[in-house]
Amino acid sequence: MKRLILIALLSAPLAAFSANDAFKGCSTKASMTSSKADLAAMAKVKEADARQTALGTGGSGAQVVKGGLETEKGCLVYSFHVKSAGESGQTEVIVDAGNGKVLERDKEGALRTALEKPIDKTKELAGKAKDKLSSNSKDK
């Protein structure tokens, strides 16, 4: 329980850093309660194409460190962390899963990247639990 409270406290400032209106114009709305399979079915842009778009923002030698399809601020998006050659930190690139346009680019330093690790792990575990619950309810 203490861990969840700590994660919640740490995530609030991170959300404030990236709060803007870039998501107002997203082309595909999605619910956080949708399963990964449902989200994938809704996406009009293939992950490989969104990944290429994100890589294009990082310049020559850029690499995707992590990322994939998710719901953020009510929008269906691909979120990729791009590491540019010769630069410290990473840039989070948000690509609209409906039309392939870049909605947001957010440079993250080493501290923010470290702070996001437990949040990312919590999101991953929550997603797995949600998918498991979703598949169990369909089996009944």
Sequence and secondary structure as in RCSB ss.txt:
>XXXX:A:sequence
MKRLILIALLSAPLAAFSANDAFKGCSTKASMTSSKADLAAMAKVKEADARQTALGTGGSGAQVVKGGLETEKGC
LVYSFHVKSAGESGQTEVIVDAGNGKVLERDKEGALRTALEKPIDKTKELAGKAKDKLSSNSKDK
>XXXX:A:secstr
 HHHHHHHHHHHHHHHHT SSGGGG S B  TTS HHHHHHH SS HHHHHHHHHHTS TT EEEEEEEEEETTE
EEEEEEEE TT SSEEEEEEETTT  EEEEEEE HHHHHHHHHHHHHHHHHHHHHHHHHHHHHH 
